[in-house]
Amino acid sequence: MIKNKLNPEIVTTYFNELFPHAKCALNYSNGFQLVIAVMLSAQAKDERVNQVDAILFEKYPSIESLANANIEEVTNILKPLGLAKRKAQNVIAIASRFSSLNLKEVPNDENFLLSLPGIGLKAKNVILIELFDVQVFPVDTHVYRVSYNLGLRSKKDDPYKCELKLEKYFKKYRFKLLHHQMISFGRNVCKAISPRCEICKLHAYCRHFLK
């Protein structure tokens, strides 16, 4: 049981010390490319998505060219990510949606984003926070794990409940940097396998360490 109470200022101060310039790990040149990259990142590492995106956007540099792309060719490009056929269908469908509406920019509209194939709650929040600095807190596997270890959510909480608790807990802070810092912390310190508890300054508050 965690006996010490973790103040949000303790977390943010430590994260600022570790990752003062944390940012989105996905490469993109515009909002549309971010939407595609976020969709492709489902069950795939960001580094691999960046490699594949570079090939995809070089071959199809515009929304229109991607909307009219051959699905077999797109599928072949996306094979390293897994679920290539479904993701290729989503890529072309998203591009077709933008093209049909003559959209050059991504709307700041969560309902529109959720209507796109392959864009769920987490992906929608990633797009909103990255493009528009909206006060939402996307919950990926790293954020979900770190939140539990630090006692910021209960074991039974799903990602949505976790998101609500994080937004309430960190309500006085801007979420964009903090979100990327928590991801970096989960990747580099509070790792799923072989967490680096020996260097972590938050282990006095950590369920994993105290267990």
SULBELCOR-V227382 format. One record per pair of residues at least 24 apart in sequence whose ideal C-beta (glycine too) atoms are under 10 Angstrom apart, sorted by the first residue. I is the first residue (numbers start at 1). J is the second residue. D is the distance in Angstrom with one decimal. If there is no record, write none. Layout:
i:I j:J d:D
i:I j:J d:D
This chain:
i:1 j:151 d:9.3
i:1 j:207 d:8.5
i:1 j:210 d:7.5
i:1 j:211 d:9.6
i:2 j:149 d:9.5
i:2 j:150 d:8.3
i:2 j:151 d:4.7
i:2 j:204 d:8.5
i:2 j:205 d:5.8
i:2 j:206 d:7.5
i:2 j:207 d:6.2
i:2 j:209 d:9.6
i:2 j:210 d:6.3
i:3 j:204 d:8.8
i:3 j:205 d:9.2
i:3 j:210 d:8.5
i:4 j:151 d:9.1
i:4 j:202 d:9.8
i:4 j:204 d:5.3
i:4 j:205 d:5.3
i:4 j:206 d:9.8
i:4 j:210 d:9.4
i:5 j:151 d:8.9
i:5 j:205 d:8.1
i:6 j:150 d:5.9
i:6 j:151 d:6.3
i:6 j:152 d:7.6
i:6 j:169 d:9.2
i:6 j:202 d:7.4
i:6 j:204 d:8.7
i:6 j:205 d:4.2
i:6 j:206 d:9.1
i:7 j:169 d:9.9
i:7 j:205 d:9.5
i:8 j:152 d:9.2
i:8 j:166 d:9.8
i:8 j:169 d:5.8
i:8 j:170 d:5.5
i:8 j:171 d:8.6
i:8 j:172 d:7.2
i:8 j:173 d:6.9
i:8 j:178 d:9.2
i:9 j:172 d:8.8
i:9 j:173 d:8.9
i:10 j:150 d:9.8
i:10 j:201 d:8.7
i:10 j:202 d:7.4
i:10 j:204 d:9.8
i:10 j:205 d:7.8
i:11 j:146 d:9.5
i:11 j:150 d:7.2
i:11 j:152 d:8.6
i:11 j:169 d:8.7
i:11 j:170 d:7.9
i:11 j:173 d:9.2
i:11 j:178 d:8.2
i:11 j:181 d:8.9
i:11 j:182 d:8.4
i:11 j:185 d:9.2
i:11 j:202 d:7.2
i:11 j:205 d:8.7
i:12 j:170 d:7.5
i:12 j:172 d:9.2
i:12 j:173 d:5.8
i:12 j:174 d:9.8
i:12 j:177 d:9.0
i:12 j:178 d:6.4
i:12 j:181 d:8.1
i:13 j:201 d:9.6
i:14 j:181 d:9.1
i:14 j:185 d:8.5
i:14 j:189 d:9.9
i:14 j:200 d:8.8
i:14 j:201 d:5.5
i:14 j:202 d:6.3
i:15 j:173 d:10.0
i:15 j:177 d:8.3
i:15 j:178 d:6.7
i:15 j:180 d:9.4
i:15 j:181 d:3.9
i:15 j:182 d:7.0
i:15 j:184 d:8.1
i:15 j:185 d:6.3
i:15 j:202 d:9.5
i:16 j:177 d:8.3
i:16 j:178 d:9.1
i:16 j:181 d:7.4
i:17 j:181 d:9.9
i:17 j:201 d:8.3
i:18 j:181 d:7.2
i:18 j:184 d:7.3
i:18 j:185 d:6.6
i:18 j:188 d:8.0
i:18 j:189 d:7.3
i:18 j:199 d:9.8
i:18 j:200 d:9.5
i:18 j:201 d:8.8
i:19 j:177 d:8.5
i:19 j:178 d:9.8
i:19 j:180 d:7.4
i:19 j:181 d:4.6
i:19 j:182 d:9.0
i:19 j:183 d:9.0
i:19 j:184 d:4.4
i:19 j:185 d:7.0
i:19 j:187 d:9.9
i:19 j:188 d:8.2
i:19 j:189 d:9.6
i:20 j:177 d:8.5
i:20 j:181 d:8.5
i:21 j:177 d:8.6
i:21 j:180 d:9.1
i:21 j:181 d:9.5
i:21 j:184 d:9.8
i:22 j:176 d:9.5
i:22 j:177 d:6.3
i:22 j:178 d:8.6
i:22 j:179 d:8.5
i:22 j:180 d:3.8
i:22 j:181 d:4.5
i:22 j:182 d:8.6
i:22 j:183 d:7.4
i:22 j:184 d:4.8
i:22 j:185 d:8.7
i:23 j:130 d:8.9
i:23 j:176 d:8.9
i:23 j:177 d:8.2
i:23 j:180 d:5.5
i:23 j:181 d:9.7
i:23 j:183 d:10.0
i:23 j:184 d:9.1
i:24 j:126 d:7.9
i:24 j:129 d:9.0
i:24 j:130 d:5.3
i:24 j:131 d:10.0
i:24 j:176 d:9.1
i:24 j:179 d:9.3
i:24 j:180 d:6.4
i:24 j:183 d:9.1
i:25 j:49 d:8.8
i:25 j:50 d:7.8
i:25 j:180 d:8.1
i:25 j:183 d:7.6
i:25 j:184 d:8.6
i:25 j:187 d:8.7
i:26 j:50 d:6.5
i:26 j:53 d:7.8
i:26 j:126 d:8.5
i:26 j:130 d:8.3
i:27 j:51 d:9.4
i:27 j:53 d:6.3
i:27 j:54 d:7.3
i:27 j:57 d:9.3
i:28 j:53 d:7.5
i:28 j:57 d:8.7
i:28 j:130 d:8.6
i:28 j:131 d:9.5
i:29 j:53 d:9.7
i:29 j:57 d:7.4
i:29 j:61 d:9.5
i:30 j:57 d:9.7
i:30 j:63 d:9.5
i:30 j:104 d:8.6
i:30 j:105 d:8.0
i:30 j:106 d:8.3
i:30 j:131 d:9.5
i:31 j:98 d:9.9
i:31 j:103 d:9.5
i:31 j:104 d:9.0
i:31 j:105 d:5.9
i:31 j:106 d:3.5
i:31 j:107 d:9.1
i:31 j:108 d:9.7
i:31 j:127 d:7.7
i:31 j:130 d:8.8
i:31 j:131 d:5.2
i:31 j:132 d:9.3
i:32 j:57 d:9.6
i:32 j:62 d:9.3
i:32 j:63 d:5.9
i:32 j:66 d:8.7
i:32 j:94 d:8.2
i:32 j:95 d:7.9
i:32 j:98 d:6.2
i:32 j:103 d:8.0
i:32 j:104 d:8.0
i:32 j:105 d:8.0
i:32 j:106 d:6.3
i:33 j:57 d:6.1
i:33 j:61 d:9.9
i:33 j:63 d:9.7
i:33 j:66 d:9.9
i:33 j:106 d:9.7
i:34 j:106 d:7.4
i:34 j:126 d:8.2
i:34 j:127 d:6.2
i:34 j:130 d:6.2
i:34 j:131 d:6.5
i:35 j:91 d:9.8
i:35 j:94 d:6.3
i:35 j:95 d:9.5
i:35 j:98 d:8.4
i:35 j:106 d:6.0
i:35 j:113 d:7.6
i:35 j:116 d:6.9
i:35 j:118 d:9.3
i:35 j:119 d:7.2
i:35 j:123 d:8.3
i:35 j:124 d:9.7
i:35 j:126 d:9.6
i:35 j:127 d:5.9
i:35 j:131 d:8.9
i:36 j:60 d:9.8
i:36 j:63 d:9.8
i:36 j:66 d:7.9
i:36 j:87 d:9.4
i:36 j:90 d:8.6
i:36 j:91 d:5.9
i:36 j:94 d:6.5
i:36 j:95 d:7.8
i:36 j:98 d:10.0
i:36 j:116 d:9.9
i:36 j:118 d:9.2
i:37 j:123 d:9.9
i:37 j:126 d:9.5
i:37 j:127 d:9.7
i:37 j:130 d:10.0
i:38 j:113 d:9.6
i:38 j:118 d:8.8
i:38 j:119 d:7.3
i:38 j:120 d:10.0
i:38 j:122 d:8.7
i:38 j:123 d:4.8
i:38 j:124 d:8.8
i:38 j:125 d:9.7
i:38 j:126 d:5.1
i:38 j:127 d:5.9
i:38 j:130 d:8.2
i:38 j:138 d:9.4
i:39 j:87 d:7.1
i:39 j:90 d:5.7
i:39 j:91 d:7.3
i:39 j:94 d:6.9
i:39 j:116 d:7.5
i:39 j:117 d:7.8
i:39 j:118 d:4.1
i:39 j:119 d:5.9
i:39 j:120 d:9.3
i:39 j:123 d:6.2
i:39 j:126 d:10.0
i:39 j:127 d:9.4
i:40 j:78 d:7.0
i:40 j:81 d:5.8
i:40 j:83 d:9.2
i:40 j:84 d:9.8
i:40 j:87 d:5.8
i:40 j:88 d:9.8
i:40 j:90 d:8.3
i:40 j:91 d:7.5
i:40 j:118 d:8.2
i:40 j:123 d:10.0
i:41 j:81 d:8.4
i:41 j:87 d:10.0
i:41 j:122 d:9.8
i:41 j:123 d:8.0
i:41 j:126 d:8.4
i:41 j:140 d:8.9
i:42 j:81 d:8.7
i:42 j:82 d:9.2
i:42 j:83 d:7.6
i:42 j:86 d:9.7
i:42 j:87 d:7.9
i:42 j:90 d:9.4
i:42 j:118 d:6.9
i:42 j:119 d:9.5
i:42 j:120 d:8.2
i:42 j:122 d:8.8
i:42 j:123 d:7.3
i:43 j:81 d:8.0
i:43 j:82 d:6.2
i:43 j:83 d:6.6
i:43 j:87 d:9.6
i:44 j:78 d:9.3
i:44 j:80 d:8.3
i:44 j:81 d:4.3
i:44 j:82 d:6.3
i:44 j:83 d:8.2
i:44 j:87 d:8.7
i:45 j:81 d:8.9
i:46 j:183 d:9.4
i:46 j:187 d:9.5
i:48 j:80 d:5.8
i:48 j:81 d:6.1
i:48 j:82 d:9.2
i:49 j:78 d:9.6
i:49 j:80 d:9.2
i:49 j:81 d:6.6
i:51 j:80 d:7.2
i:51 j:81 d:9.3
i:52 j:77 d:6.3
i:52 j:78 d:6.1
i:52 j:79 d:8.6
i:52 j:80 d:5.8
i:52 j:81 d:5.8
i:52 j:84 d:9.5
i:52 j:87 d:9.5
i:53 j:77 d:9.3
i:53 j:78 d:9.7
i:53 j:81 d:9.7
i:55 j:80 d:9.4
i:56 j:88 d:9.7
i:56 j:91 d:7.5
i:60 j:91 d:8.8
i:60 j:92 d:9.5
i:60 j:95 d:7.9
i:62 j:95 d:8.9
i:62 j:99 d:9.1
i:62 j:104 d:9.9
i:63 j:94 d:9.0
i:63 j:95 d:5.3
i:63 j:96 d:8.9
i:63 j:97 d:9.5
i:63 j:98 d:5.0
i:63 j:99 d:5.4
i:63 j:102 d:9.5
i:63 j:103 d:7.8
i:63 j:104 d:7.6
i:64 j:95 d:7.7
i:64 j:96 d:9.5
i:64 j:98 d:9.0
i:64 j:99 d:5.4
i:65 j:95 d:8.3
i:65 j:99 d:9.6
i:66 j:91 d:6.5
i:66 j:92 d:6.7
i:66 j:94 d:8.3
i:66 j:95 d:3.9
i:66 j:96 d:8.5
i:66 j:98 d:8.9
i:66 j:99 d:8.4
i:67 j:91 d:9.4
i:67 j:92 d:6.5
i:67 j:93 d:8.8
i:67 j:94 d:8.7
i:67 j:95 d:3.9
i:67 j:96 d:4.4
i:67 j:97 d:8.4
i:67 j:98 d:7.4
i:67 j:99 d:4.2
i:67 j:100 d:8.1
i:68 j:92 d:8.4
i:68 j:95 d:8.3
i:68 j:96 d:8.4
i:68 j:99 d:8.3
i:69 j:95 d:7.5
i:69 j:96 d:9.7
i:83 j:118 d:9.5
i:86 j:117 d:8.8
i:86 j:118 d:7.8
i:87 j:117 d:9.5
i:87 j:118 d:6.9
i:89 j:117 d:7.2
i:89 j:118 d:8.7
i:90 j:116 d:7.9
i:90 j:117 d:4.3
i:90 j:118 d:3.8
i:90 j:119 d:8.4
i:91 j:117 d:8.9
i:91 j:118 d:8.3
i:92 j:117 d:9.4
i:93 j:117 d:4.8
i:93 j:118 d:8.2
i:94 j:118 d:7.4
i:94 j:119 d:7.9
i:105 j:131 d:9.0
i:106 j:130 d:10.0
i:106 j:131 d:5.9
i:106 j:132 d:8.7
i:107 j:131 d:9.8
i:107 j:132 d:9.7
i:108 j:132 d:4.8
i:108 j:134 d:7.4
i:110 j:134 d:8.4
i:110 j:136 d:8.5
i:120 j:159 d:9.7
i:121 j:159 d:7.3
i:121 j:160 d:6.3
i:121 j:163 d:7.8
i:122 j:159 d:6.6
i:122 j:160 d:9.1
i:122 j:163 d:8.4
i:125 j:159 d:9.9
i:125 j:163 d:7.3
i:125 j:175 d:9.4
i:125 j:179 d:8.8
i:126 j:179 d:8.5
i:128 j:176 d:9.9
i:129 j:174 d:9.7
i:129 j:175 d:6.2
i:129 j:176 d:5.2
i:129 j:177 d:9.9
i:129 j:178 d:10.0
i:129 j:179 d:6.2
i:129 j:180 d:9.0
i:130 j:176 d:7.3
i:130 j:179 d:9.1
i:130 j:180 d:9.0
i:132 j:176 d:9.5
i:133 j:174 d:7.3
i:133 j:175 d:8.2
i:133 j:176 d:5.3
i:133 j:177 d:9.7
i:134 j:175 d:8.2
i:134 j:176 d:8.6
i:135 j:167 d:7.1
i:135 j:170 d:9.5
i:135 j:171 d:8.3
i:135 j:173 d:9.5
i:135 j:174 d:7.6
i:135 j:175 d:5.4
i:135 j:176 d:8.7
i:136 j:163 d:7.3
i:136 j:166 d:9.7
i:136 j:167 d:7.1
i:136 j:175 d:6.6
i:136 j:176 d:9.5
i:136 j:179 d:8.7
i:137 j:162 d:8.5
i:137 j:163 d:5.3
i:137 j:164 d:8.5
i:137 j:165 d:9.0
i:137 j:166 d:4.4
i:137 j:167 d:5.0
i:137 j:168 d:9.6
i:137 j:169 d:9.1
i:137 j:170 d:7.1
i:137 j:175 d:5.1
i:137 j:176 d:9.5
i:137 j:178 d:7.8
i:137 j:179 d:5.9
i:137 j:182 d:8.7
i:138 j:163 d:7.3
i:138 j:166 d:9.5
i:138 j:175 d:8.7
i:138 j:176 d:10.0
i:138 j:179 d:6.0
i:138 j:180 d:9.8
i:138 j:182 d:9.8
i:138 j:183 d:8.9
i:139 j:163 d:4.9
i:139 j:164 d:9.7
i:139 j:165 d:9.7
i:139 j:166 d:7.2
i:139 j:179 d:9.1
i:139 j:182 d:9.5
i:140 j:179 d:9.1
i:140 j:182 d:9.2
i:140 j:183 d:6.5
i:140 j:186 d:8.3
i:141 j:183 d:9.3
i:141 j:186 d:7.7
i:141 j:187 d:10.0
i:141 j:192 d:7.6
i:142 j:182 d:6.8
i:142 j:183 d:4.8
i:142 j:184 d:8.3
i:142 j:185 d:7.6
i:142 j:186 d:2.8
i:142 j:187 d:6.0
i:142 j:188 d:9.7
i:142 j:190 d:7.9
i:142 j:191 d:8.8
i:142 j:192 d:8.3
i:143 j:178 d:9.9
i:143 j:179 d:7.1
i:143 j:182 d:5.1
i:143 j:183 d:6.3
i:143 j:185 d:9.2
i:143 j:186 d:6.7
i:144 j:182 d:9.9
i:144 j:186 d:8.7
i:145 j:182 d:9.8
i:145 j:185 d:10.0
i:145 j:186 d:5.8
i:145 j:190 d:6.8
i:145 j:191 d:8.7
i:145 j:192 d:6.1
i:145 j:195 d:9.2
i:145 j:208 d:8.8
i:146 j:182 d:5.5
i:146 j:183 d:8.5
i:146 j:185 d:5.9
i:146 j:186 d:4.8
i:146 j:187 d:9.9
i:146 j:189 d:8.9
i:146 j:190 d:5.0
i:146 j:191 d:10.0
i:146 j:195 d:9.9
i:146 j:202 d:9.2
i:146 j:206 d:9.3
i:146 j:208 d:9.8
i:147 j:182 d:7.8
i:147 j:186 d:9.4
i:148 j:206 d:9.7
i:148 j:207 d:6.6
i:148 j:208 d:8.4
i:149 j:186 d:9.1
i:149 j:190 d:5.9
i:149 j:195 d:8.1
i:149 j:197 d:9.8
i:149 j:200 d:9.7
i:149 j:202 d:8.5
i:149 j:203 d:9.3
i:149 j:205 d:8.5
i:149 j:206 d:4.9
i:149 j:207 d:5.2
i:149 j:208 d:4.7
i:149 j:209 d:7.8
i:149 j:210 d:9.6
i:149 j:211 d:9.5
i:150 j:182 d:9.4
i:150 j:185 d:9.6
i:150 j:190 d:8.3
i:150 j:202 d:6.4
i:150 j:203 d:10.0
i:150 j:205 d:5.6
i:150 j:206 d:6.2
i:150 j:207 d:7.6
i:150 j:208 d:9.3
i:151 j:205 d:6.4
i:151 j:206 d:8.0
i:151 j:207 d:6.2
i:151 j:210 d:9.7
i:152 j:182 d:9.8
i:152 j:205 d:9.5
i:155 j:207 d:9.1
